[in-house]
Amino acid sequence: MLMALVVAADPGTGRRADWRKGARGPHGERAESTEEDTFDTYLKYLKVFSEVLGLIRDTYVDEPNTDALMAGALEGVTDAMDPFSVYVPGQAVPGYIKALATGKSLSGLALLKERGATLVMSVEKGSPADAAGLKVGDLVAKLDGTSTRTTPLWEMQEALAGPPGTKVSLEVIRLGAPVQANFDLKPFTPPAVSLSQVGETPETVEAAEKPENPEGSIGAEAKKHAAAPPAALAPLAPIPPKTPANGQGEKTATVLRIPSFRADTSEQVRGELGPRGTAGRTPGSSEAKLLIDLRGVSSGDPEQAYEVAKLFASGDLGAMLRRKQELRRFESSDTPVWQGRLVVLIDRGTAGPAEVFAAVLHQRAGAELVGERTLGYAGHRSTAELSTGSRLFFTDAFYTGPDKKPINEPLKPDLLVSERNRTFLEKDVPMSELILRRGVHHLLDEPALPASTGHTAKKAA
């Protein structure tokens, strides 16, 4: 079985097989090849594996289940590549293909598994998983009463793609405490692209400018859409309000929310930007500012992300690479529909097509990234059928930004928002809301940062 896996991975002898490059070592470091990974090298490792398997079978305290051992070994091979490559046994292949077709359409929940740990990767707004209170970064300990440590990813994906009405139970660990989440699988309508105004009160500006001064108040209102309602903060001694730009007691930022990248997303975004890209323009002025919200966005097709990016940037936008070979190039010769200052909100739930979009805007349109480091995976998946009828689903290429660097590592924000740089008045604000507040404040009240500097937000307390 392992021989079939090796041949599927590298059917030509002597050919360099460097798809493992850039993977993480046992302590999270990036592993580099130290020798030519030829077919003979694989055979050497197979010999060692055979010796270990024989020792376990003959000397382990309990007589092991060989099928379980092999399944675990094969899962370990794919886990060492990336969190999205999986080995599926032959009898489970039809069910898994069906689960892939269903995707998140009934649960709104996407999981990833790396080194035995199962994490919530994304939660669609308005989905059953969202209603159950699941959050990006939750550590999933049990799924339907079964420990996720020994449950393969494909099996969990099948459980989340059952018939409508199926009950799903999860036990997650959040901030060290167990949390129970239950929901029923059912269809839901994913949110569409939307344009809204997010307000910043004068008190918010004052608190950001004087973070060490406790005699202030803070407030931010996200109209129409916000990841979570801000925590209630009682105002202290009032500060004389500044006169805002609009003379109505509040500044507002135009926020474009792109929840996924699908075939019709480009036209939806074009419609929201308005005729000649007027969205975000100050009346009577040529100045244009736009905040693009990609928090928690991982759905869709990376190639559609390039199509949306063409509305904001032109020239060489990126490529799809396999072992440094360019398989496809993405470019645009059209004049961008929208031009102006861009701030893009990202967090650890930003992945795949959203990372492609953010990278293009960052490098081609001068967009500033505000928030947390992203997941770091924008790959193209392929499949190989093995001699046993089993299948290997693996990453065979990565998408890039204009710099042609594969997006297989997290994007780093220009303005980092983290637990370490919260102000005293922000201590109870959810991280997603805090990223929104910082992004709005930066767009409205702070000058643009130098390109690609990786600045950290001011540490106030």
VEXDREN-2710 file (C-alpha; in Angstrom, 1 decimal):
% VEXDREN-2710
k/r/px/py/pz
1/MET/0.0/0.0/0.0
2/LEU/2.8/2.4/0.9
3/MET/4.5/1.5/-2.4
4/ALA/1.4/2.5/-4.3
5/LEU/1.4/5.8/-2.4
6/VAL/5.0/6.5/-3.3
7/VAL/4.6/5.6/-7.0
8/ALA/1.5/7.9/-7.2
9/ALA/3.5/10.7/-5.7
10/ASP/6.6/10.2/-7.9
11/PRO/6.0/7.8/-10.8
12/GLY/9.3/8.6/-12.4
13/THR/12.5/7.3/-10.8
14/GLY/15.3/9.8/-10.1
15/ARG/12.9/12.8/-10.4
16/ARG/13.2/15.4/-7.7
17/ALA/10.1/15.2/-5.5
18/ASP/10.2/18.5/-3.6
19/TRP/6.4/18.9/-2.8
20/ARG/7.4/18.4/0.8
21/LYS/9.6/21.6/0.8
22/GLY/8.3/24.4/3.0
23/ALA/6.4/21.9/5.2
24/ARG/6.8/22.3/9.0
25/GLY/9.1/20.3/11.2
26/PRO/8.1/18.8/14.6
27/HIS/8.4/22.1/16.4
28/GLY/6.7/24.2/13.7
29/GLU/9.9/25.2/11.8
30/ARG/10.1/25.1/8.1
31/ALA/11.8/21.9/7.0
32/GLU/14.3/21.9/4.1
33/SER/15.5/18.9/2.1
34/THR/19.2/18.1/2.8
35/GLU/19.5/15.4/0.1
36/GLU/18.1/14.5/-3.3
37/ASP/14.7/13.0/-2.6
38/THR/14.9/10.4/-5.3
39/PHE/12.9/7.2/-5.6
40/ASP/15.8/5.3/-4.0
41/THR/15.5/7.6/-1.0
42/TYR/11.8/6.7/-0.6
43/LEU/12.7/3.0/-0.7
44/LYS/15.2/3.6/2.1
45/TYR/12.5/5.1/4.3
46/LEU/10.1/2.3/3.4
47/LYS/12.6/-0.2/4.7
48/VAL/12.8/1.7/8.0
49/PHE/9.0/1.8/8.1
50/SER/8.8/-1.9/7.6
51/GLU/11.2/-2.5/10.4
52/VAL/9.2/-0.3/12.8
53/LEU/6.0/-1.9/11.8
54/GLY/7.4/-5.4/12.4
55/LEU/8.7/-4.4/15.8
56/ILE/5.3/-2.9/16.8
57/ARG/3.5/-6.0/15.6
58/ASP/5.8/-8.4/17.4
59/THR/6.7/-6.6/20.7
60/TYR/4.0/-3.9/21.5
61/VAL/2.2/-4.5/24.8
62/ASP/-1.1/-5.2/23.1
63/GLU/-1.5/-6.9/19.7
64/PRO/-2.1/-4.0/17.3
65/ASN/-4.7/-3.7/14.6
66/THR/-2.6/-3.6/11.4
67/ASP/-5.3/-1.8/9.4
68/ALA/-5.5/0.9/12.0
69/LEU/-1.7/1.2/12.1
70/MET/-1.6/1.6/8.3
71/ALA/-4.4/4.1/8.2
72/GLY/-2.6/6.2/10.9
73/ALA/0.7/6.0/9.0
74/LEU/-0.9/7.1/5.7
75/GLU/-2.7/9.9/7.5
76/GLY/0.6/11.0/9.0
77/VAL/2.2/11.1/5.5
78/THR/-0.5/13.5/4.3
79/ASP/-0.5/15.5/7.5
80/ALA/3.2/16.1/7.0
81/MET/2.5/17.8/3.6
82/ASP/-0.3/20.3/4.6
83/PRO/-3.5/20.3/6.6
84/PHE/-5.6/19.8/3.4
85/SER/-4.0/16.7/1.9
86/VAL/-5.8/13.5/2.9
87/TYR/-5.7/9.8/2.2
88/VAL/-9.1/8.1/1.8
89/PRO/-9.6/4.3/1.9
90/GLY/-11.2/2.8/-1.1
91/GLN/-14.6/2.0/0.6
92/ALA/-14.9/5.6/1.8
93/VAL/-14.1/7.3/-1.5
94/PRO/-17.7/7.6/-2.9
95/GLY/-18.9/9.1/0.4
96/TYR/-16.0/11.5/0.6
97/ILE/-16.5/12.8/-2.9
98/LYS/-20.2/13.4/-2.1
99/ALA/-19.1/15.3/1.1
100/LEU/-16.7/17.4/-1.0
101/ALA/-19.6/18.3/-3.3
102/THR/-21.8/19.3/-0.3
103/GLY/-19.0/21.2/1.3
104/LYS/-20.1/23.8/3.9
105/SER/-23.6/24.2/2.3
106/LEU/-25.4/22.6/5.2
107/SER/-23.2/23.4/8.2
108/GLY/-21.2/26.5/7.3
109/LEU/-18.3/25.0/9.1
110/ALA/-14.8/24.2/7.8
111/LEU/-12.3/22.2/9.8
112/LEU/-8.6/21.6/9.4
113/LYS/-6.4/19.1/11.1
114/GLU/-2.7/19.4/11.6
115/ARG/-0.5/17.2/13.8
116/GLY/-3.5/15.6/15.5
117/ALA/-5.2/18.8/16.4
118/THR/-8.5/19.7/14.8
119/LEU/-9.4/23.4/14.5
120/VAL/-12.2/25.5/13.3
121/MET/-10.9/27.2/10.1
122/SER/-14.0/29.1/9.1
123/VAL/-17.6/29.7/10.1
124/GLU/-20.1/31.1/7.5
125/LYS/-22.2/34.0/8.7
126/GLY/-25.9/33.0/9.1
127/SER/-25.1/29.3/9.0
128/PRO/-26.1/26.6/11.6
129/ALA/-22.5/26.6/12.9
130/ASP/-22.6/30.3/13.3
131/ALA/-25.9/30.1/15.2
132/ALA/-24.3/27.5/17.5
133/GLY/-21.7/30.0/18.5
134/LEU/-18.6/28.3/16.9
135/LYS/-15.6/30.6/16.3
136/VAL/-12.5/30.5/14.2
137/GLY/-9.6/29.0/16.2
138/ASP/-11.8/26.8/18.4
139/LEU/-10.0/23.5/19.2
140/VAL/-12.4/20.7/18.4
141/ALA/-12.0/17.9/21.0
142/LYS/-15.0/15.7/20.1
143/LEU/-17.3/15.4/17.1
144/ASP/-20.6/13.5/17.8
145/GLY/-19.0/12.1/21.0
146/THR/-15.9/10.8/19.3
147/SER/-12.4/12.1/19.9
148/THR/-11.0/14.0/16.9
149/ARG/-7.4/13.0/17.8
150/THR/-7.7/9.7/16.0
151/THR/-10.5/10.6/13.6
152/PRO/-9.3/11.4/10.1
153/LEU/-10.3/14.7/8.5
154/TRP/-12.2/13.0/5.7
155/GLU/-14.4/11.3/8.2
156/MET/-15.2/14.5/10.0
157/GLN/-16.0/16.2/6.7
158/GLU/-18.5/13.5/5.9
159/ALA/-20.2/14.0/9.3
160/LEU/-20.6/17.7/8.4
161/ALA/-22.2/16.8/5.0
162/GLY/-24.9/14.4/6.0
163/PRO/-28.6/14.6/5.1
164/PRO/-30.4/17.8/6.1
165/GLY/-31.8/17.4/9.6
166/THR/-28.8/15.4/10.9
167/LYS/-27.8/16.5/14.4
168/VAL/-24.2/17.5/14.9
169/SER/-22.6/17.8/18.4
170/LEU/-19.2/19.3/19.0
171/GLU/-17.1/19.8/22.1
172/VAL/-14.6/22.6/21.6
173/ILE/-11.9/24.1/23.8
174/ARG/-11.9/27.9/23.8
175/LEU/-9.5/29.9/26.0
176/GLY/-8.8/26.7/28.0
177/ALA/-12.5/25.9/28.8
178/PRO/-14.7/23.3/27.2
179/VAL/-17.7/24.6/25.2
180/GLN/-20.6/22.5/23.8
181/ALA/-22.0/23.4/20.4
182/ASN/-25.0/21.6/18.8
183/PHE/-26.8/22.3/15.6
184/ASP/-28.8/20.6/12.8
185/LEU/-27.6/20.4/9.3
186/LYS/-29.8/22.5/7.0
187/PRO/-29.4/24.6/3.9
188/PHE/-28.8/28.3/4.5
189/THR/-28.3/31.3/2.3
190/PRO/-24.7/32.6/2.3
191/PRO/-24.4/36.3/2.6
192/ALA/-23.9/38.4/-0.5
193/VAL/-21.4/41.1/-1.2
194/SER/-22.4/44.2/0.6
195/LEU/-21.5/47.8/1.0
196/SER/-22.1/49.6/4.3
197/GLN/-21.1/52.6/6.4
198/VAL/-19.2/52.0/9.6
199/GLY/-19.2/54.9/12.0
200/GLU/-16.4/56.1/14.3
201/THR/-17.5/58.3/17.2
202/PRO/-15.3/61.2/18.2
203/GLU/-14.7/59.4/21.6
204/THR/-13.1/56.5/19.7
205/VAL/-10.6/58.8/18.1
206/GLU/-9.8/60.4/21.4
207/ALA/-9.2/57.0/23.1
208/ALA/-6.9/55.9/20.2
209/GLU/-4.9/59.1/20.4
210/LYS/-4.6/59.0/24.2
211/PRO/-4.6/55.3/25.2
212/GLU/-3.0/55.8/28.5
213/ASN/-5.6/58.3/29.7
214/PRO/-8.4/56.4/31.6
215/GLU/-10.7/59.4/31.6
216/GLY/-12.3/58.8/28.2
217/SER/-14.9/56.8/26.5
218/ILE/-14.9/54.5/23.5
219/GLY/-17.6/53.5/21.0
220/ALA/-17.9/52.2/17.5
221/GLU/-21.0/51.3/15.6
222/ALA/-20.9/48.9/12.7
223/LYS/-24.0/49.5/10.7
224/LYS/-25.5/46.6/8.7
225/HIS/-22.7/44.2/9.4
226/ALA/-20.3/43.5/12.2
227/ALA/-18.7/40.3/13.2
228/ALA/-20.0/40.6/16.7
229/PRO/-21.7/43.3/18.7
230/PRO/-19.1/45.4/20.6
231/ALA/-18.8/44.8/24.3
232/ALA/-20.7/47.4/26.4
233/LEU/-18.3/49.9/27.9
234/ALA/-19.6/52.5/30.4
235/PRO/-18.5/56.0/29.5
236/LEU/-16.3/57.7/32.0
237/ALA/-15.7/61.4/32.4
238/PRO/-16.7/62.9/29.0
239/ILE/-14.2/64.4/26.6
240/PRO/-15.2/67.4/24.6
241/PRO/-16.1/66.0/21.2
242/LYS/-14.1/67.0/18.1
243/THR/-16.0/68.3/15.1
244/PRO/-16.1/65.4/12.7
245/ALA/-15.6/65.7/9.0
246/ASN/-19.3/65.4/8.2
247/GLY/-20.4/67.8/10.9
248/GLN/-23.0/65.3/12.2
249/GLY/-21.1/64.0/15.3
250/GLU/-19.6/61.0/13.5
251/LYS/-17.1/60.0/10.8
252/THR/-18.0/57.1/8.6
253/ALA/-15.9/54.7/6.6
254/THR/-17.2/52.8/3.5
255/VAL/-16.9/49.1/4.1
256/LEU/-17.0/46.5/1.3
257/ARG/-17.7/43.0/2.7
258/ILE/-16.7/40.1/0.3
259/PRO/-17.9/36.9/2.0
260/SER/-16.7/34.5/-0.7
261/PHE/-15.2/34.4/-4.2
262/ARG/-17.5/32.7/-6.7
263/ALA/-18.3/33.1/-10.4
264/ASP/-20.7/36.0/-9.8
265/THR/-18.6/37.8/-7.1
266/SER/-16.8/40.1/-9.5
267/GLU/-20.1/41.5/-10.9
268/GLN/-21.5/41.8/-7.4
269/VAL/-18.5/43.8/-6.3
270/ARG/-18.6/46.0/-9.5
271/GLY/-22.3/46.8/-8.8
272/GLU/-21.5/47.8/-5.2
273/LEU/-18.6/50.0/-6.3
274/GLY/-21.1/52.1/-8.3
275/PRO/-20.8/53.9/-11.6
276/ARG/-17.1/54.8/-12.3
277/GLY/-16.2/53.4/-8.9
278/THR/-17.8/56.2/-6.8
279/ALA/-18.1/54.1/-3.6
280/GLY/-16.0/55.6/-0.8
281/ARG/-15.6/59.0/-2.4
282/THR/-16.1/62.1/-0.3
283/PRO/-18.8/64.4/-1.8
284/GLY/-17.2/67.4/-3.6
285/SER/-13.7/65.8/-3.4
286/SER/-11.7/63.4/-5.6
287/GLU/-10.4/61.6/-2.5
288/ALA/-11.5/58.0/-2.2
289/LYS/-11.1/55.6/0.8
290/LEU/-12.4/52.1/1.0
291/LEU/-12.1/49.4/3.7
292/ILE/-12.4/45.8/2.4
293/ASP/-13.5/43.3/5.0
294/LEU/-12.0/39.8/4.5
295/ARG/-12.3/38.6/8.2
296/GLY/-13.0/34.9/8.3
297/VAL/-13.3/34.6/4.5
298/SER/-12.1/31.3/3.0
299/SER/-14.8/30.2/0.6
300/GLY/-14.7/30.2/-3.1
301/ASP/-12.2/29.8/-6.0
302/PRO/-8.8/31.4/-5.9
303/GLU/-9.0/32.0/-9.7
304/GLN/-12.2/34.1/-9.1
305/ALA/-10.2/36.1/-6.6
306/TYR/-8.0/37.3/-9.4
307/GLU/-11.1/38.3/-11.3
308/VAL/-12.3/40.5/-8.4
309/ALA/-8.8/41.9/-8.0
310/LYS/-8.9/43.2/-11.6
311/LEU/-11.5/45.8/-10.4
312/PHE/-8.8/47.4/-8.2
313/ALA/-5.5/46.6/-9.9
314/SER/-3.9/46.0/-13.3
315/GLY/-0.8/44.4/-14.7
316/ASP/0.7/41.1/-13.6
317/LEU/-1.5/39.8/-10.7
318/GLY/-0.1/36.4/-10.0
319/ALA/0.3/32.8/-11.2
320/MET/-0.3/29.2/-10.3
321/LEU/3.0/27.4/-9.6
322/ARG/4.0/23.8/-9.3
323/ARG/7.6/23.2/-8.3
324/LYS/8.6/26.7/-9.5
325/GLN/7.0/26.0/-12.9
326/GLU/4.4/28.5/-14.0
327/LEU/1.2/26.6/-15.0
328/ARG/-1.0/29.7/-15.4
329/ARG/-0.6/33.4/-15.3
330/PHE/-3.2/36.0/-14.2
331/GLU/-3.0/39.5/-15.5
332/SER/-5.2/42.5/-16.5
333/SER/-4.6/45.3/-19.0
334/ASP/-7.8/47.1/-18.1
335/THR/-7.9/50.3/-16.1
336/PRO/-9.1/49.5/-12.5
337/VAL/-12.7/50.4/-11.8
338/TRP/-11.9/51.7/-8.4
339/GLN/-8.7/53.7/-7.4
340/GLY/-7.9/55.3/-4.1
341/ARG/-6.7/54.4/-0.6
342/LEU/-7.5/50.8/0.4
343/VAL/-7.4/49.2/3.8
344/VAL/-8.0/45.4/3.9
345/LEU/-9.1/43.6/7.1
346/ILE/-7.6/40.1/7.6
347/ASP/-7.5/37.6/10.5
348/ARG/-6.5/34.0/11.1
349/GLY/-9.7/32.9/9.4
350/THR/-8.7/34.6/6.1
351/ALA/-7.6/31.8/3.8
352/GLY/-7.4/30.6/0.2
353/PRO/-9.0/32.9/-2.3
354/ALA/-9.2/35.8/0.2
355/GLU/-5.4/35.5/0.7
356/VAL/-4.9/35.7/-3.0
357/PHE/-7.1/38.8/-3.3
358/ALA/-5.4/40.5/-0.3
359/ALA/-1.9/39.7/-1.7
360/VAL/-2.8/41.2/-5.1
361/LEU/-4.2/44.4/-3.6
362/HIS/-1.3/44.7/-1.2
363/GLN/1.3/44.4/-3.9
364/ARG/-0.5/46.0/-6.9
365/ALA/-2.9/48.6/-5.4
366/GLY/-0.9/49.6/-2.3
367/ALA/-3.6/48.3/0.0
368/GLU/-2.7/48.2/3.7
369/LEU/-3.4/45.0/5.6
370/VAL/-4.8/45.4/9.1
371/GLY/-5.5/42.6/11.6
372/GLU/-4.0/39.2/12.3
373/ARG/-1.8/36.9/10.3
374/THR/-3.8/34.8/7.9
375/LEU/-3.9/31.0/7.6
376/GLY/-1.3/30.8/4.8
377/TYR/-2.8/28.3/2.3
378/ALA/-3.9/29.1/-1.2
379/GLY/-3.4/25.8/-3.0
380/HIS/-4.8/23.9/-5.9
381/ARG/-5.9/20.3/-5.1
382/SER/-5.6/17.2/-7.2
383/THR/-6.3/13.5/-6.7
384/ALA/-4.6/10.3/-7.5
385/GLU/-6.2/6.8/-7.5
386/LEU/-4.1/4.1/-5.9
387/SER/-3.8/0.5/-6.9
388/THR/-6.0/-0.5/-3.9
389/GLY/-8.9/1.7/-5.0
390/SER/-8.0/4.2/-2.3
391/ARG/-7.4/7.8/-3.2
392/LEU/-4.9/10.5/-2.3
393/PHE/-6.2/14.1/-2.3
394/PHE/-3.3/16.4/-2.3
395/THR/-2.0/19.9/-3.1
396/ASP/-0.3/20.0/-6.5
397/ALA/0.2/23.7/-7.0
398/PHE/0.0/27.0/-5.1
399/TYR/-1.4/30.4/-6.2
400/THR/0.8/33.5/-5.9
401/GLY/0.6/37.2/-5.7
402/PRO/2.4/39.5/-8.2
403/ASP/5.7/38.7/-6.5
404/LYS/5.3/35.1/-7.7
405/LYS/5.9/33.7/-4.1
406/PRO/3.6/30.7/-3.4
407/ILE/1.0/31.6/-0.8
408/ASN/1.9/28.7/1.6
409/GLU/2.7/30.9/4.5
410/PRO/0.6/33.5/6.4
411/LEU/0.2/37.0/5.1
412/LYS/1.6/39.5/7.6
413/PRO/-0.5/42.6/8.3
414/ASP/1.1/46.0/7.9
415/LEU/-0.8/47.0/11.1
416/LEU/-0.9/44.1/13.5
417/VAL/-3.9/43.9/15.9
418/SER/-3.2/41.5/18.8
419/GLU/-4.0/40.9/22.5
420/ARG/-0.7/42.6/23.3
421/ASN/-1.7/46.0/21.9
422/ARG/-5.2/46.3/23.2
423/THR/-5.9/49.6/25.1
424/PHE/-7.5/49.4/28.6
425/LEU/-10.8/50.5/27.1
426/GLU/-10.7/47.7/24.5
427/LYS/-10.0/44.9/27.0
428/ASP/-13.5/43.4/26.6
429/VAL/-13.9/44.0/22.9
430/PRO/-14.0/40.8/20.8
431/MET/-10.9/40.5/18.5
432/SER/-13.0/40.5/15.3
433/GLU/-14.6/43.8/16.4
434/LEU/-11.3/45.2/17.5
435/ILE/-9.8/44.6/14.0
436/LEU/-12.8/46.5/12.5
437/ARG/-12.4/49.4/14.9
438/ARG/-8.6/49.7/14.3
439/GLY/-9.1/49.4/10.5
440/VAL/-11.8/52.2/10.5
441/HIS/-9.6/54.5/12.7
442/HIS/-6.5/53.9/10.6
443/LEU/-8.4/54.6/7.3
444/LEU/-10.1/57.8/8.7
445/ASP/-7.5/59.3/11.0
446/GLU/-4.1/58.0/10.2
447/PRO/-1.8/58.5/7.2
448/ALA/-1.0/55.5/5.0
449/LEU/1.9/53.4/6.2
450/PRO/5.0/52.9/4.0
451/ALA/4.6/49.9/1.8
452/SER/5.3/46.4/3.2
453/THR/6.7/47.5/6.5
454/GLY/4.8/45.2/8.8
455/HIS/4.0/47.8/11.4
456/THR/2.5/46.9/14.7
457/ALA/-0.4/48.9/16.1
458/LYS/0.6/51.2/19.0
459/LYS/0.8/49.4/22.3
460/ALA/-1.2/51.4/24.6
461/ALA/-1.3/49.4/27.8
END
